[in-house]
């Protein structure tokens, strides 16, 4: 009797694994061949403290800055530290970008974006400031927002010493960094701190996505609904719910978007954040905010981070990011 039950249990386990593999195959087949990588077959997600600890050990790996860019580290009173990237031969004053790294608000560090930030500084001839912020769940909202707001204020206060035009300071980020950037911009607007432009790369904007059924074909790769629910719960300090009254906790919940700075929003059509990003772009536009929305066909969350060096569509996507920032900083707003 015992061996019969063991055989039945084994058969059930094999059947479940086969169904999971078939589902994964369907999701991978939805990705254009050029964007497929072996990692897409791995069911990666964060849904527990143990998985978070593993994720923090593995990701993100530090990257190296490109040649021709000086990188210095500075402490921020009332915040954390920042890295400042300044290209050689820069003709002062120039625009500047406050960059916010991604990682779901629970993982990440600015050292992982040394390559990206230094390339933005070099290619655009600007100062890039990449800020560290406290991570959830150890430090829930508003810890990260406070750290990043302090970094923005320090950048403005030291604009003259840095050779930065205070009328050409942008705030941007990717994934959770994009969502935090949007929140920083909203708070800066309300506190009378001018920002020229917001660069939102597949931003994590709306905790209510956790409460909705995932759209067919989206959110199955890299950043999943399970990870999203864990991350928002960690950041908010409670599971997402219909009411969230704290300003800036979830940027998409803000009712009045009028007066915010021009924005660029880019997201893949396979990304879990697609719907919330498109909705935010449309609401910005309806509020009279200049906004450019780019939806990349066949792109899953953060695909360009691994593939931008080798795959033409991802090189083009990242170039769109650079071009949008260049255009945004070319247009000044009152300082």
Secondary structure as GFF3:
##gff-version 3
##sequence-region A 1 335
A	DSSP	alpha_helix	2	29	.	.	.	ID=ss1
A	DSSP	three_ten_helix	33	35	.	.	.	ID=ss2
A	DSSP	three_ten_helix	38	41	.	.	.	ID=ss3
A	DSSP	alpha_helix	49	58	.	.	.	ID=ss4
A	DSSP	beta_strand	69	75	.	.	.	ID=ss5
A	DSSP	beta_strand	81	87	.	.	.	ID=ss6
A	DSSP	beta_strand	94	100	.	.	.	ID=ss7
A	DSSP	three_ten_helix	110	113	.	.	.	ID=ss8
A	DSSP	alpha_helix	114	124	.	.	.	ID=ss9
A	DSSP	beta_strand	127	131	.	.	.	ID=ss10
A	DSSP	alpha_helix	143	157	.	.	.	ID=ss11
A	DSSP	alpha_helix	159	162	.	.	.	ID=ss12
A	DSSP	beta_strand	164	174	.	.	.	ID=ss13
A	DSSP	alpha_helix	176	190	.	.	.	ID=ss14
A	DSSP	beta_strand	197	201	.	.	.	ID=ss15
A	DSSP	three_ten_helix	207	211	.	.	.	ID=ss16
A	DSSP	alpha_helix	225	236	.	.	.	ID=ss17
A	DSSP	three_ten_helix	251	253	.	.	.	ID=ss18
A	DSSP	beta_strand	262	268	.	.	.	ID=ss19
A	DSSP	alpha_helix	274	286	.	.	.	ID=ss20
A	DSSP	beta_strand	291	296	.	.	.	ID=ss21
A	DSSP	alpha_helix	303	307	.	.	.	ID=ss22
A	DSSP	alpha_helix	312	330	.	.	.	ID=ss23
###
